[in-house]
């Protein structure tokens, strides 16, 4: 209500508005006014030395990217429940928080907001095996981004856990919708291989 009371007499934008000066009473509007002028004038900014003063801020993107990847998979794989959940180790404050928990087949996965170097990172591998062991599953998936010239990581078997990698194409020549299809198809094939391996294990037991 206080905001509406301050701007209720606001009129349409006029050329002279770009020359507005702030006084002591409205000095706290300095940053919004600078940003508004930049937007109105369609000005861009680069992190290079220049004649104008500018400022910026960072927005955390890993969580947004993780949520988007999980949403892509959930929409494309309606028969598989995919969510994020934590598991606390009994008697301790330790908690395991994989980014992806799959049902049918039971598996876990983790999203790393970085480019794949074409080989396994010891830290990422240890984390995936730990997640799989904590959740009592035999399959773990690492999700990363991969440039066109980078090789794919082979599957690894660590004890009873099979660790796999699937990637989103980090290629400026590939449109995002096409990249999404590529990523989802890769995860779908991984899920199919997990199911087939599980059926084979059951057949051997019987």
Secondary structure, DSSP 8 states (H G I E B T S, - for coil): -HHHHHHTT-----GGGGG----STTGGGHHHHHHHHHHHTT----SS--SS---------HHHHHHHHHHHHHHH-TTS-EE---EE-TTSS-EE--SEEETTTTEEEEEEEEE--SS--HHHHHHHHHHHHHHT-SEEEEEEEE-TTS-----EEETTEEEEEEEEE--TTS-HHHHHHHHHHHHHHHHHHHHHHHHHHHHHH-
